[in-house]
Amino acid sequence: MDKNDSTAEFDERKRQRIRLARLEADMAYFQARIELIGEANTNNRVAQRKAFNFLHKTVASKILKLKRRYSDLG
């Protein structure tokens, strides 16, 4: 492996670590929003809860895929 390959791999891992951190921050935000919505006693809250649950699951799936691909990140 030459120096360019090593540098490129290092840069890619750095980008993926940043991506993972952003996804984890998004997930924490969605969890907080779900908690703040509280009891889903109005149509608006029901819709918000559904949307944030969907986003939470989607981001969690992306995190798992990223951690599987780059096992040293997890």
PDB file of N, CA, C and O in Angstrom:
ATOM      1  N   MET A   1       0.850  -1.173   0.000  1.00  0.00           N
ATOM      2  CA  MET A   1       0.000   0.000   0.000  1.00  0.00           C
ATOM      3  C   MET A   1       0.897   1.238   0.000  1.00  0.00           C
ATOM      4  O   MET A   1       1.789   1.361   0.840  1.00  0.00           O
ATOM      5  N   ASP A   2       0.666   2.137  -0.922  1.00  0.00           N
ATOM      6  CA  ASP A   2       1.494   3.342  -0.948  1.00  0.00           C
ATOM      7  C   ASP A   2       0.909   4.429  -0.062  1.00  0.00           C
ATOM      8  O   ASP A   2      -0.167   4.273   0.515  1.00  0.00           O
ATOM      9  N   LYS A   3       1.629   5.517   0.034  1.00  0.00           N
ATOM     10  CA  LYS A   3       1.244   6.604   0.950  1.00  0.00           C
ATOM     11  C   LYS A   3      -0.111   7.218   0.579  1.00  0.00           C
ATOM     12  O   LYS A   3      -0.896   7.573   1.458  1.00  0.00           O
ATOM     13  N   ASN A   4      -0.381   7.340  -0.727  1.00  0.00           N
ATOM     14  CA  ASN A   4      -1.656   7.920  -1.168  1.00  0.00           C
ATOM     15  C   ASN A   4      -2.840   7.056  -0.740  1.00  0.00           C
ATOM     16  O   ASN A   4      -3.875   7.569  -0.315  1.00  0.00           O
ATOM     17  N   ASP A   5      -2.672   5.729  -0.858  1.00  0.00           N
ATOM     18  CA  ASP A   5      -3.747   4.826  -0.422  1.00  0.00           C
ATOM     19  C   ASP A   5      -3.977   4.950   1.073  1.00  0.00           C
ATOM     20  O   ASP A   5      -5.117   4.982   1.538  1.00  0.00           O
ATOM     21  N   SER A   6      -2.883   5.019   1.824  1.00  0.00           N
ATOM     22  CA  SER A   6      -2.983   5.141   3.273  1.00  0.00           C
ATOM     23  C   SER A   6      -3.654   6.450   3.673  1.00  0.00           C
ATOM     24  O   SER A   6      -4.493   6.472   4.573  1.00  0.00           O
ATOM     25  N   THR A   7      -3.290   7.524   3.014  1.00  0.00           N
ATOM     26  CA  THR A   7      -3.882   8.827   3.299  1.00  0.00           C
ATOM     27  C   THR A   7      -5.362   8.841   2.931  1.00  0.00           C
ATOM     28  O   THR A   7      -6.189   9.381   3.665  1.00  0.00           O
ATOM     29  N   ALA A   8      -5.681   8.250   1.803  1.00  0.00           N
ATOM     30  CA  ALA A   8      -7.079   8.195   1.366  1.00  0.00           C
ATOM     31  C   ALA A   8      -7.917   7.377   2.349  1.00  0.00           C
ATOM     32  O   ALA A   8      -9.042   7.753   2.676  1.00  0.00           O
ATOM     33  N   GLU A   9      -7.362   6.260   2.815  1.00  0.00           N
ATOM     34  CA  GLU A   9      -8.087   5.427   3.783  1.00  0.00           C
ATOM     35  C   GLU A   9      -8.275   6.174   5.104  1.00  0.00           C
ATOM     36  O   GLU A   9      -9.345   6.110   5.709  1.00  0.00           O
ATOM     37  N   PHE A  10      -7.243   6.875   5.543  1.00  0.00           N
ATOM     38  CA  PHE A  10      -7.340   7.666   6.767  1.00  0.00           C
ATOM     39  C   PHE A  10      -8.415   8.738   6.630  1.00  0.00           C
ATOM     40  O   PHE A  10      -9.226   8.927   7.537  1.00  0.00           O
ATOM     41  N   ASP A  11      -8.423   9.436   5.504  1.00  0.00           N
ATOM     42  CA  ASP A  11      -9.422  10.480   5.257  1.00  0.00           C
ATOM     43  C   ASP A  11     -10.838   9.908   5.237  1.00  0.00           C
ATOM     44  O   ASP A  11     -11.769  10.512   5.771  1.00  0.00           O
ATOM     45  N   GLU A  12     -10.991   8.739   4.616  1.00  0.00           N
ATOM     46  CA  GLU A  12     -12.309   8.102   4.551  1.00  0.00           C
ATOM     47  C   GLU A  12     -12.785   7.718   5.951  1.00  0.00           C
ATOM     48  O   GLU A  12     -13.946   7.946   6.289  1.00  0.00           O
ATOM     49  N   ARG A  13     -11.926   7.151   6.751  1.00  0.00           N
ATOM     50  CA  ARG A  13     -12.290   6.778   8.123  1.00  0.00           C
ATOM     51  C   ARG A  13     -12.644   8.023   8.940  1.00  0.00           C
ATOM     52  O   ARG A  13     -13.567   7.994   9.754  1.00  0.00           O
ATOM     53  N   LYS A  14     -11.923   9.088   8.725  1.00  0.00           N
ATOM     54  CA  LYS A  14     -12.214  10.339   9.425  1.00  0.00           C
ATOM     55  C   LYS A  14     -13.612  10.842   9.046  1.00  0.00           C
ATOM     56  O   LYS A  14     -14.386  11.251   9.911  1.00  0.00           O
ATOM     57  N   ARG A  15     -13.925  10.808   7.750  1.00  0.00           N
ATOM     58  CA  ARG A  15     -15.262  11.229   7.291  1.00  0.00           C
ATOM     59  C   ARG A  15     -16.350  10.351   7.900  1.00  0.00           C
ATOM     60  O   ARG A  15     -17.404  10.846   8.301  1.00  0.00           O
ATOM     61  N   GLN A  16     -16.092   9.052   7.969  1.00  0.00           N
ATOM     62  CA  GLN A  16     -17.092   8.142   8.518  1.00  0.00           C
ATOM     63  C   GLN A  16     -17.267   8.343  10.021  1.00  0.00           C
ATOM     64  O   GLN A  16     -18.381   8.210  10.527  1.00  0.00           O
ATOM     65  N   ARG A  17     -16.199   8.660  10.740  1.00  0.00           N
ATOM     66  CA  ARG A  17     -16.331   8.953  12.177  1.00  0.00           C
ATOM     67  C   ARG A  17     -17.186  10.201  12.383  1.00  0.00           C
ATOM     68  O   ARG A  17     -18.023  10.249  13.285  1.00  0.00           O
ATOM     69  N   ILE A  18     -16.967  11.204  11.541  1.00  0.00           N
ATOM     70  CA  ILE A  18     -17.766  12.431  11.625  1.00  0.00           C
ATOM     71  C   ILE A  18     -19.222  12.125  11.281  1.00  0.00           C
ATOM     72  O   ILE A  18     -20.137  12.618  11.940  1.00  0.00           O
ATOM     73  N   ARG A  19     -19.428  11.321  10.261  1.00  0.00           N
ATOM     74  CA  ARG A  19     -20.791  10.941   9.865  1.00  0.00           C
ATOM     75  C   ARG A  19     -21.487  10.197  11.008  1.00  0.00           C
ATOM     76  O   ARG A  19     -22.654  10.450  11.307  1.00  0.00           O
ATOM     77  N   LEU A  20     -20.755   9.280  11.638  1.00  0.00           N
ATOM     78  CA  LEU A  20     -21.320   8.530  12.756  1.00  0.00           C
ATOM     79  C   LEU A  20     -21.703   9.470  13.902  1.00  0.00           C
ATOM     80  O   LEU A  20     -22.776   9.330  14.490  1.00  0.00           O
ATOM     81  N   ALA A  21     -20.842  10.409  14.212  1.00  0.00           N
ATOM     82  CA  ALA A  21     -21.129  11.363  15.291  1.00  0.00           C
ATOM     83  C   ALA A  21     -22.370  12.190  14.961  1.00  0.00           C
ATOM     84  O   ALA A  21     -23.195  12.445  15.838  1.00  0.00           O
ATOM     85  N   ARG A  22     -22.503  12.604  13.716  1.00  0.00           N
ATOM     86  CA  ARG A  22     -23.687  13.376  13.312  1.00  0.00           C
ATOM     87  C   ARG A  22     -24.957  12.541  13.427  1.00  0.00           C
ATOM     88  O   ARG A  22     -25.982  13.019  13.914  1.00  0.00           O
ATOM     89  N   LEU A  23     -24.882  11.292  12.978  1.00  0.00           N
ATOM     90  CA  LEU A  23     -26.048  10.415  13.067  1.00  0.00           C
ATOM     91  C   LEU A  23     -26.443  10.161  14.516  1.00  0.00           C
ATOM     92  O   LEU A  23     -27.629  10.147  14.848  1.00  0.00           O
ATOM     93  N   GLU A  24     -25.456   9.961  15.372  1.00  0.00           N
ATOM     94  CA  GLU A  24     -25.757   9.748  16.786  1.00  0.00           C
ATOM     95  C   GLU A  24     -26.370  10.996  17.416  1.00  0.00           C
ATOM     96  O   GLU A  24     -27.247  10.891  18.274  1.00  0.00           O
ATOM     97  N   ALA A  25     -25.917  12.165  16.999  1.00  0.00           N
ATOM     98  CA  ALA A  25     -26.513  13.413  17.488  1.00  0.00           C
ATOM     99  C   ALA A  25     -27.955  13.536  16.999  1.00  0.00           C
ATOM    100  O   ALA A  25     -28.835  13.948  17.754  1.00  0.00           O
ATOM    101  N   ASP A  26     -28.194  13.181  15.744  1.00  0.00           N
ATOM    102  CA  ASP A  26     -29.562  13.195  15.212  1.00  0.00           C
ATOM    103  C   ASP A  26     -30.457  12.256  16.015  1.00  0.00           C
ATOM    104  O   ASP A  26     -31.593  12.594  16.347  1.00  0.00           O
ATOM    105  N   MET A  27     -29.932  11.080  16.319  1.00  0.00           N
ATOM    106  CA  MET A  27     -30.714  10.099  17.058  1.00  0.00           C
ATOM    107  C   MET A  27     -31.064  10.624  18.449  1.00  0.00           C
ATOM    108  O   MET A  27     -32.190  10.448  18.912  1.00  0.00           O
ATOM    109  N   ALA A  28     -30.122  11.256  19.103  1.00  0.00           N
ATOM    110  CA  ALA A  28     -30.387  11.837  20.427  1.00  0.00           C
ATOM    111  C   ALA A  28     -31.454  12.931  20.324  1.00  0.00           C
ATOM    112  O   ALA A  28     -32.320  13.046  21.192  1.00  0.00           O
ATOM    113  N   TYR A  29     -31.387  13.725  19.268  1.00  0.00           N
ATOM    114  CA  TYR A  29     -32.385  14.779  19.060  1.00  0.00           C
ATOM    115  C   TYR A  29     -33.779  14.170  18.891  1.00  0.00           C
ATOM    116  O   TYR A  29     -34.742  14.634  19.501  1.00  0.00           O
ATOM    117  N   PHE A  30     -33.881  13.127  18.059  1.00  0.00           N
ATOM    118  CA  PHE A  30     -35.177  12.503  17.835  1.00  0.00           C
ATOM    119  C   PHE A  30     -35.712  11.876  19.115  1.00  0.00           C
ATOM    120  O   PHE A  30     -36.910  11.961  19.387  1.00  0.00           O
ATOM    121  N   GLN A  31     -34.849  11.251  19.903  1.00  0.00           N
ATOM    122  CA  GLN A  31     -35.281  10.681  21.178  1.00  0.00           C
ATOM    123  C   GLN A  31     -35.811  11.778  22.102  1.00  0.00           C
ATOM    124  O   GLN A  31     -36.841  11.607  22.753  1.00  0.00           O
ATOM    125  N   ALA A  32     -35.108  12.888  22.150  1.00  0.00           N
ATOM    126  CA  ALA A  32     -35.546  14.008  22.999  1.00  0.00           C
ATOM    127  C   ALA A  32     -36.890  14.549  22.532  1.00  0.00           C
ATOM    128  O   ALA A  32     -37.767  14.835  23.348  1.00  0.00           O
ATOM    129  N   ARG A  33     -37.050  14.688  21.230  1.00  0.00           N
ATOM    130  CA  ARG A  33     -38.328  15.192  20.705  1.00  0.00           C
ATOM    131  C   ARG A  33     -39.476  14.253  21.043  1.00  0.00           C
ATOM    132  O   ARG A  33     -40.566  14.703  21.395  1.00  0.00           O
ATOM    133  N   ILE A  34     -39.233  12.950  20.937  1.00  0.00           N
ATOM    134  CA  ILE A  34     -40.270  11.971  21.279  1.00  0.00           C
ATOM    135  C   ILE A  34     -40.659  12.130  22.746  1.00  0.00           C
ATOM    136  O   ILE A  34     -41.843  12.094  23.083  1.00  0.00           O
ATOM    137  N   GLU A  35     -39.677  12.303  23.610  1.00  0.00           N
ATOM    138  CA  GLU A  35     -39.956  12.488  25.035  1.00  0.00           C
ATOM    139  C   GLU A  35     -40.703  13.797  25.290  1.00  0.00           C
ATOM    140  O   GLU A  35     -41.623  13.835  26.107  1.00  0.00           O
ATOM    141  N   LEU A  36     -40.317  14.859  24.602  1.00  0.00           N
ATOM    142  CA  LEU A  36     -40.960  16.158  24.808  1.00  0.00           C
ATOM    143  C   LEU A  36     -42.400  16.193  24.298  1.00  0.00           C
ATOM    144  O   LEU A  36     -43.234  16.932  24.823  1.00  0.00           O
ATOM    145  N   ILE A  37     -42.680  15.403  23.289  1.00  0.00           N
ATOM    146  CA  ILE A  37     -44.048  15.351  22.762  1.00  0.00           C
ATOM    147  C   ILE A  37     -44.992  14.833  23.839  1.00  0.00           C
ATOM    148  O   ILE A  37     -46.135  15.276  23.948  1.00  0.00           O
ATOM    149  N   GLY A  38     -44.500  13.896  24.623  1.00  0.00           N
ATOM    150  CA  GLY A  38     -45.307  13.363  25.724  1.00  0.00           C
ATOM    151  C   GLY A  38     -46.456  12.517  25.229  1.00  0.00           C
ATOM    152  O   GLY A  38     -46.346  11.792  24.240  1.00  0.00           O
ATOM    153  N   GLU A  39     -47.559  12.628  25.940  1.00  0.00           N
ATOM    154  CA  GLU A  39     -48.754  11.847  25.614  1.00  0.00           C
ATOM    155  C   GLU A  39     -49.299  12.295  24.259  1.00  0.00           C
ATOM    156  O   GLU A  39     -49.486  13.485  24.007  1.00  0.00           O
ATOM    157  N   ALA A  40     -49.545  11.323  23.406  1.00  0.00           N
ATOM    158  CA  ALA A  40     -50.071  11.614  22.071  1.00  0.00           C
ATOM    159  C   ALA A  40     -51.588  11.759  22.151  1.00  0.00           C
ATOM    160  O   ALA A  40     -52.332  10.882  21.711  1.00  0.00           O
ATOM    161  N   ASN A  41     -52.040  12.892  22.725  1.00  0.00           N
ATOM    162  CA  ASN A  41     -53.473  13.080  22.947  1.00  0.00           C
ATOM    163  C   ASN A  41     -54.129  14.012  21.923  1.00  0.00           C
ATOM    164  O   ASN A  41     -55.315  14.321  22.036  1.00  0.00           O
ATOM    165  N   THR A  42     -53.372  14.451  20.940  1.00  0.00           N
ATOM    166  CA  THR A  42     -53.955  15.229  19.840  1.00  0.00           C
ATOM    167  C   THR A  42     -53.462  14.640  18.522  1.00  0.00           C
ATOM    168  O   THR A  42     -52.468  13.914  18.483  1.00  0.00           O
ATOM    169  N   ASN A  43     -54.169  14.964  17.453  1.00  0.00           N
ATOM    170  CA  ASN A  43     -53.752  14.466  16.141  1.00  0.00           C
ATOM    171  C   ASN A  43     -52.352  14.967  15.773  1.00  0.00           C
ATOM    172  O   ASN A  43     -51.561  14.243  15.169  1.00  0.00           O
ATOM    173  N   ASN A  44     -52.064  16.208  16.144  1.00  0.00           N
ATOM    174  CA  ASN A  44     -50.749  16.765  15.839  1.00  0.00           C
ATOM    175  C   ASN A  44     -49.650  15.993  16.569  1.00  0.00           C
ATOM    176  O   ASN A  44     -48.623  15.662  15.978  1.00  0.00           O
ATOM    177  N   ARG A  45     -49.864  15.713  17.831  1.00  0.00           N
ATOM    178  CA  ARG A  45     -48.861  14.965  18.603  1.00  0.00           C
ATOM    179  C   ARG A  45     -48.701  13.536  18.096  1.00  0.00           C
ATOM    180  O   ARG A  45     -47.595  12.997  18.076  1.00  0.00           O
ATOM    181  N   VAL A  46     -49.800  12.935  17.691  1.00  0.00           N
ATOM    182  CA  VAL A  46     -49.733  11.581  17.124  1.00  0.00           C
ATOM    183  C   VAL A  46     -48.874  11.612  15.858  1.00  0.00           C
ATOM    184  O   VAL A  46     -48.012  10.755  15.663  1.00  0.00           O
ATOM    185  N   ALA A  47     -49.115  12.595  15.010  1.00  0.00           N
ATOM    186  CA  ALA A  47     -48.347  12.716  13.767  1.00  0.00           C
ATOM    187  C   ALA A  47     -46.871  12.986  14.058  1.00  0.00           C
ATOM    188  O   ALA A  47     -45.995  12.397  13.425  1.00  0.00           O
ATOM    189  N   GLN A  48     -46.595  13.874  15.015  1.00  0.00           N
ATOM    190  CA  GLN A  48     -45.209  14.161  15.375  1.00  0.00           C
ATOM    191  C   GLN A  48     -44.520  12.918  15.922  1.00  0.00           C
ATOM    192  O   GLN A  48     -43.380  12.626  15.561  1.00  0.00           O
ATOM    193  N   ARG A  49     -45.203  12.196  16.782  1.00  0.00           N
ATOM    194  CA  ARG A  49     -44.629  10.992  17.371  1.00  0.00           C
ATOM    195  C   ARG A  49     -44.300   9.967  16.287  1.00  0.00           C
ATOM    196  O   ARG A  49     -43.228   9.363  16.301  1.00  0.00           O
ATOM    197  N   LYS A  50     -45.224   9.776  15.350  1.00  0.00           N
ATOM    198  CA  LYS A  50     -44.994   8.839  14.241  1.00  0.00           C
ATOM    199  C   LYS A  50     -43.786   9.272  13.418  1.00  0.00           C
ATOM    200  O   LYS A  50     -42.927   8.454  13.086  1.00  0.00           O
ATOM    201  N   ALA A  51     -43.725  10.556  13.091  1.00  0.00           N
ATOM    202  CA  ALA A  51     -42.625  11.060  12.272  1.00  0.00           C
ATOM    203  C   ALA A  51     -41.284  10.882  12.974  1.00  0.00           C
ATOM    204  O   ALA A  51     -40.331  10.401  12.362  1.00  0.00           O
ATOM    205  N   PHE A  52     -41.195  11.262  14.248  1.00  0.00           N
ATOM    206  CA  PHE A  52     -39.932  11.154  14.960  1.00  0.00           C
ATOM    207  C   PHE A  52     -39.555   9.705  15.250  1.00  0.00           C
ATOM    208  O   PHE A  52     -38.370   9.372  15.269  1.00  0.00           O
ATOM    209  N   ASN A  53     -40.531   8.848  15.474  1.00  0.00           N
ATOM    210  CA  ASN A  53     -40.221   7.418  15.618  1.00  0.00           C
ATOM    211  C   ASN A  53     -39.657   6.851  14.323  1.00  0.00           C
ATOM    212  O   ASN A  53     -38.703   6.074  14.340  1.00  0.00           O
ATOM    213  N   PHE A  54     -40.250   7.241  13.203  1.00  0.00           N
ATOM    214  CA  PHE A  54     -39.750   6.790  11.901  1.00  0.00           C
ATOM    215  C   PHE A  54     -38.324   7.286  11.671  1.00  0.00           C
ATOM    216  O   PHE A  54     -37.452   6.517  11.268  1.00  0.00           O
ATOM    217  N   LEU A  55     -38.092   8.569  11.927  1.00  0.00           N
ATOM    218  CA  LEU A  55     -36.750   9.130  11.747  1.00  0.00           C
ATOM    219  C   LEU A  55     -35.744   8.451  12.670  1.00  0.00           C
ATOM    220  O   LEU A  55     -34.615   8.168  12.267  1.00  0.00           O
ATOM    221  N   HIS A  56     -36.154   8.193  13.903  1.00  0.00           N
ATOM    222  CA  HIS A  56     -35.284   7.531  14.870  1.00  0.00           C
ATOM    223  C   HIS A  56     -34.886   6.144  14.362  1.00  0.00           C
ATOM    224  O   HIS A  56     -33.709   5.784  14.408  1.00  0.00           O
ATOM    225  N   LYS A  57     -35.846   5.372  13.882  1.00  0.00           N
ATOM    226  CA  LYS A  57     -35.563   4.025  13.370  1.00  0.00           C
ATOM    227  C   LYS A  57     -34.675   4.075  12.130  1.00  0.00           C
ATOM    228  O   LYS A  57     -33.775   3.251  11.971  1.00  0.00           O
ATOM    229  N   THR A  58     -34.929   5.035  11.261  1.00  0.00           N
ATOM    230  CA  THR A  58     -34.138   5.162  10.047  1.00  0.00           C
ATOM    231  C   THR A  58     -32.685   5.495  10.377  1.00  0.00           C
ATOM    232  O   THR A  58     -31.767   4.898   9.813  1.00  0.00           O
ATOM    233  N   VAL A  59     -32.477   6.434  11.278  1.00  0.00           N
ATOM    234  CA  VAL A  59     -31.122   6.820  11.667  1.00  0.00           C
ATOM    235  C   VAL A  59     -30.434   5.663  12.389  1.00  0.00           C
ATOM    236  O   VAL A  59     -29.247   5.423  12.171  1.00  0.00           O
ATOM    237  N   ALA A  60     -31.158   4.950  13.237  1.00  0.00           N
ATOM    238  CA  ALA A  60     -30.577   3.799  13.933  1.00  0.00           C
ATOM    239  C   ALA A  60     -30.107   2.747  12.930  1.00  0.00           C
ATOM    240  O   ALA A  60     -29.051   2.139  13.108  1.00  0.00           O
ATOM    241  N   SER A  61     -30.884   2.539  11.892  1.00  0.00           N
ATOM    242  CA  SER A  61     -30.505   1.593  10.844  1.00  0.00           C
ATOM    243  C   SER A  61     -29.229   2.048  10.131  1.00  0.00           C
ATOM    244  O   SER A  61     -28.343   1.237   9.864  1.00  0.00           O
ATOM    245  N   LYS A  62     -29.138   3.334   9.827  1.00  0.00           N
ATOM    246  CA  LYS A  62     -27.937   3.863   9.175  1.00  0.00           C
ATOM    247  C   LYS A  62     -26.714   3.707  10.067  1.00  0.00           C
ATOM    248  O   LYS A  62     -25.630   3.382   9.582  1.00  0.00           O
ATOM    249  N   ILE A  63     -26.878   3.935  11.358  1.00  0.00           N
ATOM    250  CA  ILE A  63     -25.771   3.784  12.306  1.00  0.00           C
ATOM    251  C   ILE A  63     -25.289   2.338  12.315  1.00  0.00           C
ATOM    252  O   ILE A  63     -24.084   2.088  12.276  1.00  0.00           O
ATOM    253  N   LEU A  64     -26.214   1.389  12.366  1.00  0.00           N
ATOM    254  CA  LEU A  64     -25.832  -0.026  12.364  1.00  0.00           C
ATOM    255  C   LEU A  64     -25.070  -0.396  11.097  1.00  0.00           C
ATOM    256  O   LEU A  64     -24.058  -1.094  11.160  1.00  0.00           O
ATOM    257  N   LYS A  65     -25.552   0.067   9.952  1.00  0.00           N
ATOM    258  CA  LYS A  65     -24.870  -0.224   8.692  1.00  0.00           C
ATOM    259  C   LYS A  65     -23.467   0.367   8.677  1.00  0.00           C
ATOM    260  O   LYS A  65     -22.520  -0.280   8.229  1.00  0.00           O
ATOM    261  N   LEU A  66     -23.338   1.580   9.160  1.00  0.00           N
ATOM    262  CA  LEU A  66     -22.042   2.247   9.192  1.00  0.00           C
ATOM    263  C   LEU A  66     -21.080   1.520  10.128  1.00  0.00           C
ATOM    264  O   LEU A  66     -19.906   1.340   9.803  1.00  0.00           O
ATOM    265  N   LYS A  67     -21.581   1.103  11.288  1.00  0.00           N
ATOM    266  CA  LYS A  67     -20.733   0.381  12.240  1.00  0.00           C
ATOM    267  C   LYS A  67     -20.330  -0.993  11.722  1.00  0.00           C
ATOM    268  O   LYS A  67     -19.230  -1.467  12.005  1.00  0.00           O
ATOM    269  N   ARG A  68     -21.213  -1.630  10.968  1.00  0.00           N
ATOM    270  CA  ARG A  68     -20.859  -2.932  10.368  1.00  0.00           C
ATOM    271  C   ARG A  68     -19.775  -2.761   9.315  1.00  0.00           C
ATOM    272  O   ARG A  68     -18.834  -3.551   9.242  1.00  0.00           O
ATOM    273  N   ARG A  69     -19.917  -1.728   8.506  1.00  0.00           N
ATOM    274  CA  ARG A  69     -18.956  -1.495   7.423  1.00  0.00           C
ATOM    275  C   ARG A  69     -17.598  -1.080   7.967  1.00  0.00           C
ATOM    276  O   ARG A  69     -16.560  -1.506   7.460  1.00  0.00           O
ATOM    277  N   TYR A  70     -17.609  -0.256   8.989  1.00  0.00           N
ATOM    278  CA  TYR A  70     -16.374   0.224   9.605  1.00  0.00           C
ATOM    279  C   TYR A  70     -16.389  -0.216  11.066  1.00  0.00           C
ATOM    280  O   TYR A  70     -16.655   0.586  11.962  1.00  0.00           O
ATOM    281  N   SER A  71     -16.107  -1.472  11.294  1.00  0.00           N
ATOM    282  CA  SER A  71     -16.245  -2.053  12.633  1.00  0.00           C
ATOM    283  C   SER A  71     -15.372  -1.354  13.676  1.00  0.00           C
ATOM    284  O   SER A  71     -15.689  -1.402  14.865  1.00  0.00           O
ATOM    285  N   ASP A  72     -14.294  -0.715  13.264  1.00  0.00           N
ATOM    286  CA  ASP A  72     -13.431  -0.027  14.236  1.00  0.00           C
ATOM    287  C   ASP A  72     -14.038   1.277  14.726  1.00  0.00           C
ATOM    288  O   ASP A  72     -13.509   1.880  15.661  1.00  0.00           O
ATOM    289  N   LEU A  73     -15.136   1.734  14.122  1.00  0.00           N
ATOM    290  CA  LEU A  73     -15.780   2.976  14.565  1.00  0.00           C
ATOM    291  C   LEU A  73     -16.663   2.740  15.778  1.00  0.00           C
ATOM    292  O   LEU A  73     -16.831   3.631  16.610  1.00  0.00           O
ATOM    293  N   GLY A  74     -17.227   1.547  15.883  1.00  0.00           N
ATOM    294  CA  GLY A  74     -18.207   1.272  16.921  1.00  0.00           C
ATOM    295  C   GLY A  74     -17.602   0.959  18.225  1.00  0.00           C
ATOM    296  O   GLY A  74     -18.318   0.706  19.193  1.00  0.00           O
TER     297      GLY A  74
END
